[in-house]
Amino acid sequence: MEGFLISKTMFTSCELGVYDVLLGAGRPLSAEEISQAIGASLDGTERLLAACTGLQLLNTHKDDGRVLYSNTDQASVYLTRSSPLSLFQSIQYNSRTIYFCWHHLTDAVREGRNQYERAFGVSSKDLFEALYRCDEEMVKFMQLMNSIWNICGKDVVRAFDLSPFKAICDLGGCSGALAKQCTSSYPECTVTIFDLPKVVRMSREHFVSEADLRISFHQGDFFKDPLPEADLYILARILHDWTDERCIELLGRVYEACNPGGGVLLVEALLHDDGSGPLTVQLYSLNMLVQTEGRERTAPQYSALLAAAGFTNIQHRLTGKIYDAVLGHKEVRD
Ligand SMILES: C[S@@+](CC[C@H](N)C(=O)[O-])C[C@H]1O[C@@H](n2cnc3c(N)ncnc32)[C@H](O)[C@@H]1O
């Protein structure tokens, strides 16, 4: 019942910069020092630090009767802004965007649709117009997408041996984080990131270096514009945004564009076949309800979508992390 108190405590401590202050200080600090550094009341800071200690995000030390605080290892790795594995931006997005949509979960369940209109006063007729309602929101979303692949991107791109596929197209490739995992895991491949024009612009400006010669961009609408030819299409967290009908429409377009002998790799959080778990994915599916037009699915459900679009020899691999992989093939002759 009170799980949201835990999330909000973590969100607030991150947003106020508690973990950054402690990292920067390089020594344990008192509540007074932290409250001054984050510009917050002493009373509020003391309560926040106590709760963070209870959550094992902070360690306490006794010094001459004073209590001093330092980051736990996990907090240093995941909650500080500067860490290479930082989840800071994801936490910000959860706190400032997703949390507001979840405020309307009851309405979402009753109505069976996302809650952008109620949460932010924007129409969700075009889903990504709502998500990208201003440049600032778009960058935040891209940062959210980016961070997880630094943690578990390698697992999904190595779930299958993708080395036979030299020309890869990452459809809806966003900030390029997964494209980078591909080029580092498969030295012979090149990756084209296909995404909406404004996402491509932002990705070029802020996320992918021009020096990264094996990654290129192609802008367009994957439901309308011609898709670049490729041996392998990666659709990471794409199908979970859409209804079955739209998924089959998109996969059909991918099948047409795909070189014979090529394939498609879906990267998604898979539900157990009977839907009985994992809990994280069940919750993600509710999140898809409040935020998108889609849902999380089981491996057989993804296989059925791929088969409906013409793909064969469909296999899936669980990575043991949040995201899994489903690979389908286009036969050499069809
Ligand atoms: C949920 S995000 C997934 C991003 C990335 N694949 C990942 O896993 O980090 C969906 C991506 O699809 C892109 N997208 C949505 N609709 C699109 C369309 N009609 N044409 C091209 N890209 C689209 C979005 O801009 C976004 O980058």
The ligand as a Gaussian input file, in Angstrom:
#p B3LYP/6-31G(d) Opt

LIG

0 1
 C        9.649000       3.691000     -26.445000
 S       10.801000       4.489000     -27.473000
 C       12.063000       3.245000     -27.659000
 C       13.399000       3.835000     -27.991000
 C       14.537000       2.850000     -28.169000
 N       14.252000       1.853000     -29.166000
 C       14.899000       2.228000     -26.844000
 O       14.522000       1.088000     -26.580000
 O       15.575000       2.896000     -26.054000
 C        9.989000       4.508000     -29.042000
 C       10.815000       5.142000     -30.141000
 O       10.075000       5.060000     -31.366000
 C       10.136000       6.313000     -32.022000
 N        8.931000       6.461000     -32.855000
 C        7.653000       6.529000     -32.429000
 N        6.810000       6.640000     -33.471000
 C        7.579000       6.654000     -34.576000
 C        7.289000       6.743000     -35.967000
 N        6.026000       6.843000     -36.403000
 N        8.318000       6.708000     -36.829000
 C        9.608000       6.609000     -36.391000
 N        9.945000       6.505000     -35.082000
 C        8.940000       6.529000     -34.187000
 C       10.180000       7.309000     -30.889000
 O       10.647000       8.576000     -31.288000
 C       11.107000       6.610000     -29.908000
 O       12.440000       6.883000     -30.191000

